[in-house]
Amino acid sequence: MSDFLDELYQDLILDHSKSPRNRRALESPDRTAEGYNPLCGDQVKVYLLLEGDTIKDVSFTGQACAICTASASMMTDAVRGQNQGDAEEQIQRFRDRL
């Protein structure tokens, strides 16, 4: 990766880590999911509010490292407003890249 892309990536991760978006519990979510990494202790809970097949709101809570917090923040930004199928496809493309 170029130095410019490295710096851009680091800035994005730091920004979402220091000021996570959507870090809150939804009062009446339609779906929740919890993740726990026993190797490092990261714990995250994701909340989803649906309107039909569309993700109306999404948020997360938990205790996690900077990378995990930034990832949860970016993920919530990325899927809000999408229908469930599009969000699942986006998640699968991300997994395929890993």
Solvent accessible surface area in square Angstrom, and as a share of the most:
residue,aa,sasa,rsa
1,M,168,0.75
2,S,61,0.39
3,D,124,0.64
4,F,146,0.61
5,L,85,0.42
6,D,54,0.28
7,E,106,0.48
8,L,95,0.47
9,Y,115,0.44
10,Q,107,0.47
11,D,75,0.39
12,L,83,0.41
13,I,16,0.08
14,L,91,0.45
15,D,63,0.32
16,H,12,0.05
17,S,24,0.16
18,K,157,0.66
19,S,64,0.41
20,P,34,0.21
21,R,79,0.29
22,N,26,0.13
23,R,100,0.37
24,R,99,0.36
25,A,58,0.45
26,L,21,0.11
27,E,178,0.80
28,S,87,0.56
29,P,41,0.26
30,D,70,0.36
31,R,132,0.48
32,T,70,0.41
33,A,61,0.48
34,E,139,0.62
35,G,41,0.39
36,Y,131,0.50
37,N,62,0.32
38,P,100,0.63
39,L,171,0.85
40,C,79,0.47
41,G,36,0.35
42,D,18,0.09
43,Q,100,0.45
44,V,24,0.14
45,K,62,0.26
46,V,35,0.20
47,Y,22,0.09
48,L,32,0.16
49,L,53,0.27
50,L,30,0.15
51,E,110,0.49
52,G,73,0.70
53,D,77,0.40
54,T,53,0.31
55,I,5,0.03
56,K,113,0.48
57,D,25,0.13
58,V,1,0.00
59,S,0,0.00
60,F,3,0.01
61,T,37,0.22
62,G,24,0.23
63,Q,140,0.62
64,A,31,0.24
65,C,65,0.39
66,A,50,0.39
67,I,94,0.48
68,C,37,0.22
69,T,7,0.04
70,A,0,0.00
71,S,52,0.34
72,A,9,0.07
73,S,0,0.00
74,M,51,0.23
75,M,60,0.27
76,T,0,0.00
77,D,66,0.34
78,A,42,0.32
79,V,6,0.03
80,R,82,0.30
81,G,51,0.49
82,Q,49,0.22
83,N,58,0.30
84,Q,50,0.22
85,G,35,0.34
86,D,70,0.36
87,A,5,0.04
88,E,113,0.51
89,E,102,0.46
90,Q,53,0.24
91,I,64,0.32
92,Q,88,0.39
93,R,123,0.45
94,F,121,0.50
95,R,151,0.55
96,D,102,0.53
97,R,195,0.71
98,L,159,0.79
